[in-house]
Amino acid sequence: MPTPTTPIQFAKRCRPSVISLCLLSAFGSICTLAASAAYAQASDAVSASVVINGQRASLRKSIAAQEKADNIVSVISSDDIGGLPDKNAAEALARLPGVSVQRDQGEGRYVTVRGIGADLNAVTINGALVPSPEASRRAVALDILPAGLIRTLEVTKTLRPEQDANSLGGTTEVKTLSAFDIPGKMLTLTGGANYDQNTGKTSPNLGLAWTDRFMDGKLGVAAGISLEKREFGSDNVETGGAWSGSGANAKLGGFELRDYLPVRERRAYGLNLDFRPGQDSAYFLRSFMSDFSDDEVRDRLTISNFSGGAVAEDATASARAERRMRQRKYTQTISSVVLGTEQKSRHWTLGLKAGASKASDDTPEAINDARFRGNSNFAGVGFHNSQVPQLIGPASLYEPASYSLNAITLQQRLSEDGEKHAQFDLARKFDLEHFDSTLKFGAKTSRREKTNDTNQWSYNSSKSSSPNYWGAGSTSLKDFVQEPLDYQLGRIGNGINPALIRARVAGLNRDAARMVLESNLNDYTMHENVDAAYLQNAFDFDAWHVLAGVRMEHTGFDASGSQVSGTKLQAVTRDKAYTDWLPSLHARYELDRHTSLRAAWTNAVVRANFSQLAPGINLVSNTEAVIGNPDLKPLKGANLDLGVERILGSDGSVSAYLFYKDIKDFSYSTNLAGTAPWLGYTSASSYANGDAASVKGIELAYTHTLSMLPAPWNNLLVGVNTTFSSSSANISRYDSAAGKTLSRKISLPGQSDQIVNLMLGYEQGPVSTRLALNYKSAYLLEMGSDILKADQDRIVDAQKQLDFSFAYQINQRVQLVFEASNLNNEKYYVYQGSVPYNAQYEQYGRSYKLSLKASLF
């Protein structure tokens, strides 16, 4: 029998550059070791524990939940979340069919469902809407939710009338732990450490979950806490799309080398109470709070103002160079409380629920930009490699003495988003002669308030404006630097010390340095009041299960902000109201005991992003303006889904779904110059509703344990899902030269034509291991300054990420887990128009995590 190799010994033997190949080649050996370990494991209790908490059990739970749902859903149980190195809820969701994730500095943040971006989808926690902490968006960055505190994640792809209609792609429902989910009391403790290859730093994490029942089992209490700290780094080079020409004539007007050193901390707490005095009566309290902070220092070397305007690859010219630094810590907090009851009396079921959720994004005074400019332009500056530009230039570019202080900008921001709601649901079951029916109706009222307050100060070198002068003393960069930066894409120089920057402006006249425009333009208050009612009927006859109904939503909206012209401020207010009727039909037909056909026709209505609705107007000059548009119409979607599902044994399934979404009043950025009232303007940036947009595609999924194979291969688990989709949206703007409105078609931002998830797992005895690959094809990130020019579009290149996990059950109560993320060292690359032209390139490296999970009882 071979001598087992621990995950730590294995990782040490494999060089980081080839560790992914080592893991792939070792997968068969791991399976053999698993079989040997299982054979040597004599305790039935340990084996039972592995089965209960393993991948097979997770598959069964997910399949059962999806099969019994009235509508089309995809589900991940907590066991599945813990089985892969998913740092947060977004990364766990990315493994579902039709779902992809947009990453920020290597971590999953925003979830796209069936080609629809995160701003047009909804997130709920225990049934309560999760507002967005970010000032400009509706999207909820799901990296704020640690995976370890979640019981289940469910993506609803077709909405029932009883559900809020505020998602075009899907609604993500987060459910936290209940004491009645566990057969008895439970106390688990998880502790571990995460190693980041890019910085060489190790960070801790800790989790605790407890459930118990009291009062003869009638009162259930569940509590959890999750604490995580992650120190890591990323290296970036970007042009911002400063390209002109193409091919041999392509030239670059400037670029930046950026070094990021963030420290992210997550603290999440949950407390759920359930009181069930009898079979027909239940009361519950669901509470959850997550606190996420990002403390980041960003150093950069900026190249601009080439003589001649731009340079070709490997050519050189004189250029301006600046050393710049940003240091800020923001804290995003999400809290949710839901109180409710369910009462049953013979054929009647009454549900009452009230809840409140709040999200905030608090950035205390940050160094928004500390800028040191070269004492003179540098000669012989250029670049090599259009995809990952490498700086060409003299040694003086990296010498701190070559730069002097140019400007210091400070910023403070607080955005808040709160929602309160109350609802009732009343259902009546009918046992009729030829079919069973459940009639249900209800109403909901919701009140949402979104606010943003920004303050900004600027200090510059002009002694003529003495209130903005930063005081006496050295202005040379050499007196503000610290140790050299570990930048892996070339060289930047020494890092800038944030404490020395703050010391320079401490005690100066803040009122005189306050920037009036920047401190008022983005301030706003918005209210969305939604009153809804619905009626639906679900009935079963023969092999059919049908749910039909309609939802009515009445929305009242008002917004207040400021119009800024120079230093003059004028209040701007808007309000409107509208009503939407949203019918839906869901049908499931059981071909046999294991196979079903599904169809759904649903409708949804989603309000535009807050940044688009903000009523602020900035009259920059007599020919340039930036205008919000609170009069934007909401987006309306009509969705058609057709599919087939088949259950394979007790822990497998295969499915195929066709989907089509017709979207009206799609919103996008545009230029209103040349149209009333902006006839004399050359630039009037605003937002408009498009005529139409659509998404169509197919989802294919297969998951199974290969128990039909001979040992030891009968313990393999396979999961494959892929989504093929395409989208189209019409956008337009008035063209002054042509004297008419011009248009073109684009793909929806965030929509990948193909998403693929591959999983190979092995589970036997005390061993559970998985290797997973996530792939998504290129997608449109945003359009350029001229929305009609496709060569200005910013496209995120195709991405794939390979992850690995290995869990060993030491005994009945203790499990050791090794996880490795981004084994293939995937990069984030955004190009302008076509692949050779960099807009942004960023690399993060691999990370490894070792943790111990203990079940104390």
HELIX and SHEET records of a PDB file:
HELIX    1   1 PRO A    7  ARG A   13  1                                   7    
HELIX    2   2 PRO A   16  VAL A   18  5                                   3    
HELIX    3   3 ILE A   19  ALA A   40  1                                  22    
HELIX    4   4 ASP A   44  ASN A   53  1                                  10    
HELIX    5   5 GLN A   55  LYS A   68  1                                  14    
HELIX    6   6 SER A   78  GLY A   82  1                                   5    
HELIX    7   7 ALA A   89  LEU A   93  1                                   5    
HELIX    8   8 ALA A  118  LEU A  120  5                                   3    
HELIX    9   9 LEU A  142  ILE A  144  5                                   3    
HELIX   10  10 ALA A  147  LEU A  149  5                                   3    
HELIX   11  11 ALA A  179  ASP A  181  5                                   3    
HELIX   12  12 GLY A  247  ASN A  249  5                                   3    
HELIX   13  13 ALA A  395  TYR A  398  5                                   4    
HELIX   14  14 PRO A  400  SER A  402  5                                   3    
HELIX   15  15 LYS A  463  ASN A  468  5                                   6    
HELIX   16  16 LEU A  477  ASP A  479  5                                   3    
HELIX   17  17 PRO A  498  VAL A  505  1                                   8    
HELIX   18  18 ARG A  510  ALA A  513  1                                   4    
HELIX   19  19 VAL A  516  ASN A  520  1                                   5    
HELIX   20  20 PHE A  610  LEU A  613  1                                   4    
HELIX   21  21 TRP A  713  ASN A  715  5                                   3    
HELIX   22  22 ALA A  790  GLN A  792  5                                   3    
SHEET    1   A 5 VAL A  73  SER A  77  0                                        
SHEET    2   A 5 THR A 152  THR A 156 -1                                        
SHEET    3   A 5 THR A 171  LYS A 175 -1                                        
SHEET    4   A 5 ALA A 122  ILE A 125  1                                        
SHEET    5   A 5 ALA A 128  LEU A 129 -1                                        
SHEET    1   B 2 VAL A  99  ASP A 104  0                                        
SHEET    2   B 2 GLU A 107  VAL A 113 -1                                        
SHEET    1   C24 GLN A 390  ILE A 392  0                                        
SHEET    2   C24 PHE A 378  HIS A 384 -1                                        
SHEET    3   C24 THR A 316  SER A 345 -1                                        
SHEET    4   C24 SER A 281  SER A 304 -1                                        
SHEET    5   C24 PHE A 255  GLY A 278 -1                                        
SHEET    6   C24 LEU A 219  GLU A 231 -1                                        
SHEET    7   C24 LYS A 201  PHE A 214 -1                                        
SHEET    8   C24 MET A 186  ASP A 196 -1                                        
SHEET    9   C24 SER A 847  SER A 855 -1                                        
SHEET   10   C24 VAL A 814  SER A 821 -1                                        
SHEET   11   C24 GLN A 799  GLN A 809 -1                                        
SHEET   12   C24 VAL A 767  LYS A 776 -1                                        
SHEET   13   C24 GLN A 754  GLN A 764 -1                                        
SHEET   14   C24 LEU A 716  ASP A 735 -1                                        
SHEET   15   C24 ALA A 692  THR A 705 -1                                        
SHEET   16   C24 SER A 653  LYS A 664 -1                                        
SHEET   17   C24 LEU A 635  ILE A 647 -1                                        
SHEET   18   C24 THR A 595  VAL A 606 -1                                        
SHEET   19   C24 LYS A 568  GLU A 590 -1                                        
SHEET   20   C24 TRP A 544  SER A 565 -1                                        
SHEET   21   C24 TYR A 524  PHE A 541 -1                                        
SHEET   22   C24 ASP A 436  ASN A 460 -1                                        
SHEET   23   C24 TYR A 403  ASP A 431 -1                                        
SHEET   24   C24 TRP A 348  GLY A 374 -1                                        
SHEET    1   D15 GLN A 390  ILE A 392  0                                        
SHEET    2   D15 PHE A 378  HIS A 384 -1                                        
SHEET    3   D15 THR A 316  SER A 345 -1                                        
SHEET    4   D15 SER A 281  SER A 304 -1                                        
SHEET    5   D15 PHE A 255  GLY A 278 -1                                        
SHEET    6   D15 LEU A 219  GLU A 231 -1                                        
SHEET    7   D15 LYS A 201  PHE A 214 -1                                        
SHEET    8   D15 MET A 186  ASP A 196 -1                                        
SHEET    9   D15 SER A 847  SER A 855 -1                                        
SHEET   10   D15 VAL A 814  SER A 821 -1                                        
SHEET   11   D15 GLN A 799  GLN A 809 -1                                        
SHEET   12   D15 VAL A 767  LYS A 776 -1                                        
SHEET   13   D15 GLN A 754  GLN A 764 -1                                        
SHEET   14   D15 LEU A 716  ASP A 735 -1                                        
SHEET   15   D15 LYS A 740  ILE A 746 -1                                        
SHEET    1   E24 GLN A 390  ILE A 392  0                                        
SHEET    2   E24 PHE A 378  HIS A 384 -1                                        
SHEET    3   E24 THR A 316  SER A 345 -1                                        
SHEET    4   E24 SER A 281  SER A 304 -1                                        
SHEET    5   E24 PHE A 255  GLY A 278 -1                                        
SHEET    6   E24 LEU A 219  GLU A 231 -1                                        
SHEET    7   E24 LYS A 201  PHE A 214 -1                                        
SHEET    8   E24 MET A 186  ASP A 196 -1                                        
SHEET    9   E24 SER A 847  SER A 855 -1                                        
SHEET   10   E24 VAL A 814  SER A 821 -1                                        
SHEET   11   E24 GLN A 799  GLN A 809 -1                                        
SHEET   12   E24 VAL A 767  LYS A 776 -1                                        
SHEET   13   E24 GLN A 754  GLN A 764 -1                                        
SHEET   14   E24 LEU A 716  ASP A 735 -1                                        
SHEET   15   E24 ALA A 692  THR A 705 -1                                        
SHEET   16   E24 SER A 653  LYS A 664 -1                                        
SHEET   17   E24 LEU A 635  ILE A 647 -1                                        
SHEET   18   E24 THR A 595  VAL A 606 -1                                        
SHEET   19   E24 LYS A 568  GLU A 590 -1                                        
SHEET   20   E24 TRP A 544  SER A 565 -1                                        
SHEET   21   E24 ILE A 617  LEU A 619  1                                        
SHEET   22   E24 GLU A 624  ILE A 627 -1                                        
SHEET   23   E24 SER A 683  ASN A 689  1                                        
SHEET   24   E24 SER A 667  ASN A 671 -1                                        
SHEET    1   F10 GLN A 390  ILE A 392  0                                        
SHEET    2   F10 PHE A 378  HIS A 384 -1                                        
SHEET    3   F10 THR A 316  SER A 345 -1                                        
SHEET    4   F10 SER A 281  SER A 304 -1                                        
SHEET    5   F10 PHE A 255  GLY A 278 -1                                        
SHEET    6   F10 SER A 234  GLU A 238 -1                                        
SHEET    7   F10 ASN A 838  GLN A 843 -1                                        
SHEET    8   F10 LYS A 827  GLN A 832 -1                                        
SHEET    9   F10 ARG A 794  VAL A 796 -1                                        
SHEET   10   F10 TYR A 779  GLU A 782 -1                                        
SHEET    1   G 2 TRP A 243  SER A 244  0                                        
SHEET    2   G 2 LYS A 251  LEU A 252 -1                                        
SHEET    1   H 2 VAL A 481  PRO A 484  0                                        
SHEET    2   H 2 ASN A 494  ILE A 496 -1                                        
END                                                                             
